[in-house]
Amino acid sequence: MSLNLPFQQVLEAADHLSKDEQKKLILMLKQKLAQESEDAISQDQQRSREEFASGLCQPTTPEQLTRELFE
């Protein structure tokens, strides 16, 4: 469901909710954002495992990483 409403319109609509509904909306948005973050991390982990398995990256030490960052 994609409504693509302007942000200001969404804020004004939220003003018409009861305080309990506003709290529930905030909780639901936080949960949605957290789930999206978890999904992105999971996808990144899977992609990293695939790259490692295919030989596209090699194990390294923290010292090697630090050296590469500052080169």
PECOR-V612323 format. One record per residue. N is the residue number from 1. RES is the residue in one letter. NEAR is the number of other ideal C-beta (glycine too) atoms within 10 Angstrom. Layout:
n = (N N)
res = (RES RES)
near = (NEAR NEAR)
//
This chain:
n = (1 2 3 4 5 6 7 8 9 10 11 12 13 14 15 16 17 18 19 20 21 22 23 24 25 26 27 28 29 30 31 32 33 34 35 36 37 38 39 40 41 42 43 44 45 46 47 48 49 50 51 52 53 54 55 56 57 58 59 60 61 62 63 64 65 66 67 68 69 70 71)
res = (M S L N L P F Q Q V L E A A D H L S K D E Q K K L I L M L K Q K L A Q E S E D A I S Q D Q Q R S R E E F A S G L C Q P T T P E Q L T R E L F E)
near = (2 4 6 4 11 8 7 8 10 12 10 11 11 12 8 8 12 8 7 8 11 13 11 12 14 11 10 10 10 10 10 10 10 10 10 10 10 10 10 10 10 10 10 10 10 10 10 12 10 10 11 12 9 8 7 9 10 7 6 10 8 7 8 11 10 10 11 9 7 6 5)
//
